Amino acid sequence: MPKIRNHRGTKKRFRITGTGKVMRRHAMQSHILEKKSAKRKRLFAGETGVSPSDTRQVRRNAPYL
């Protein structure tokens, strides 16, 4: 029986914490940054958790993440 492959895009965009939460990066931080306030750009820097409704889909796409 062959192994299931991780979805390569999912593998690059998400990570799993030690407690099992799925973490993601914020959107809107790659370009057109001049009009965004410093506070808004600063808040984009950290990671945030994936919503519970989306967590199942992420785990299904990358079972070995």
Phi and psi in degrees as GROMACS dihedral restraints (atoms count N, CA, C in turn):
[ dihedral_restraints ]
;  ai    aj    ak    al  type     phi  dphi    fc
    3     4     5     6     1   -72.4    20    10
    4     5     6     7     1   157.4    20    10
    6     7     8     9     1   -72.9    20    10
    7     8     9    10     1   153.9    20    10
    9    10    11    12     1   -81.2    20    10
   10    11    12    13     1   138.1    20    10
   12    13    14    15     1   -90.2    20    10
   13    14    15    16     1   146.1    20    10
   15    16    17    18     1   -72.3    20    10
   16    17    18    19     1   144.5    20    10
   18    19    20    21     1   -73.7    20    10
   19    20    21    22     1   123.8    20    10
   21    22    23    24     1   -64.6    20    10
   22    23    24    25     1   -36.9    20    10
   24    25    26    27     1   -67.4    20    10
   25    26    27    28     1   -39.6    20    10
   27    28    29    30     1   -65.1    20    10
   28    29    30    31     1   -41.4    20    10
   30    31    32    33     1   -60.5    20    10
   31    32    33    34     1   -35.7    20    10
   33    34    35    36     1   -78.1    20    10
   34    35    36    37     1   -25.9    20    10
   36    37    38    39     1   -99.9    20    10
   37    38    39    40     1   -17.9    20    10
   39    40    41    42     1  -128.8    20    10
   40    41    42    43     1   157.3    20    10
   42    43    44    45     1  -141.7    20    10
   43    44    45    46     1   158.2    20    10
   45    46    47    48     1  -107.7    20    10
   46    47    48    49     1   133.1    20    10
   48    49    50    51     1   -80.2    20    10
   49    50    51    52     1   174.1    20    10
   51    52    53    54     1   -63.4    20    10
   52    53    54    55     1   -29.9    20    10
   54    55    56    57     1   -86.8    20    10
   55    56    57    58     1    -3.7    20    10
   57    58    59    60     1   100.6    20    10
   58    59    60    61     1     2.6    20    10
   60    61    62    63     1   -76.4    20    10
   61    62    63    64     1   148.3    20    10
   63    64    65    66     1   -96.1    20    10
   64    65    66    67     1   124.9    20    10
   66    67    68    69     1  -110.8    20    10
   67    68    69    70     1   149.8    20    10
   69    70    71    72     1  -139.9    20    10
   70    71    72    73     1   166.1    20    10
   72    73    74    75     1   -89.9    20    10
   73    74    75    76     1   161.3    20    10
   75    76    77    78     1   -77.9    20    10
   76    77    78    79     1   149.9    20    10
   78    79    80    81     1   -85.7    20    10
   79    80    81    82     1   175.5    20    10
   81    82    83    84     1    70.9    20    10
   82    83    84    85     1    22.8    20    10
   84    85    86    87     1  -117.1    20    10
   85    86    87    88     1    11.7    20    10
   87    88    89    90     1   -96.1    20    10
   88    89    90    91     1   -32.2    20    10
   90    91    92    93     1  -153.7    20    10
   91    92    93    94     1   174.0    20    10
   93    94    95    96     1    54.1    20    10
   94    95    96    97     1    53.6    20    10
   96    97    98    99     1   -91.9    20    10
   97    98    99   100     1   -12.8    20    10
   99   100   101   102     1   -63.5    20    10
  100   101   102   103     1   -38.3    20    10
  102   103   104   105     1   -82.6    20    10
  103   104   105   106     1    -9.4    20    10
  105   106   107   108     1   -89.4    20    10
  106   107   108   109     1   140.2    20    10
  108   109   110   111     1   -70.5    20    10
  109   110   111   112     1   159.5    20    10
  111   112   113   114     1   -62.1    20    10
  112   113   114   115     1   -37.9    20    10
  114   115   116   117     1   -63.6    20    10
  115   116   117   118     1   -43.9    20    10
  117   118   119   120     1   -63.5    20    10
  118   119   120   121     1   -43.6    20    10
  120   121   122   123     1   -66.3    20    10
  121   122   123   124     1   -36.3    20    10
  123   124   125   126     1   -64.4    20    10
  124   125   126   127     1   -39.8    20    10
  126   127   128   129     1   -70.7    20    10
  127   128   129   130     1   -21.6    20    10
  129   130   131   132     1   -70.1    20    10
  130   131   132   133     1   -21.2    20    10
  132   133   134   135     1   -64.2    20    10
  133   134   135   136     1   -41.0    20    10
  135   136   137   138     1   -78.0    20    10
  136   137   138   139     1   174.0    20    10
  138   139   140   141     1   -94.9    20    10
  139   140   141   142     1   159.6    20    10
  141   142   143   144     1  -135.4    20    10
  142   143   144   145     1   160.3    20    10
  144   145   146   147     1   -77.4    20    10
  145   146   147   148     1   150.5    20    10
  147   148   149   150     1   -79.3    20    10
  148   149   150   151     1   142.9    20    10
  150   151   152   153     1   -62.9    20    10
  151   152   153   154     1   148.1    20    10
  153   154   155   156     1   -56.0    20    10
  154   155   156   157     1   -31.9    20    10
  156   157   158   159     1   -70.5    20    10
  157   158   159   160     1   -25.2    20    10
  159   160   161   162     1   -95.7    20    10
  160   161   162   163     1   -16.7    20    10
  162   163   164   165     1   -60.0    20    10
  163   164   165   166     1   -41.3    20    10
  165   166   167   168     1   -60.7    20    10
  166   167   168   169     1   -41.0    20    10
  168   169   170   171     1   -65.9    20    10
  169   170   171   172     1   -41.6    20    10
  171   172   173   174     1   -63.5    20    10
  172   173   174   175     1   -45.7    20    10
  174   175   176   177     1   -64.6    20    10
  175   176   177   178     1   -33.4    20    10
  177   178   179   180     1   -69.8    20    10
  178   179   180   181     1   -37.2    20    10
  180   181   182   183     1   -71.8    20    10
  181   182   183   184     1   -28.6    20    10
  183   184   185   186     1  -135.3    20    10
  184   185   186   187     1    78.1    20    10
  186   187   188   189     1   -67.1    20    10
  187   188   189   190     1   -23.6    20    10
  189   190   191   192     1  -104.1    20    10
  190   191   192   193     1    18.2    20    10
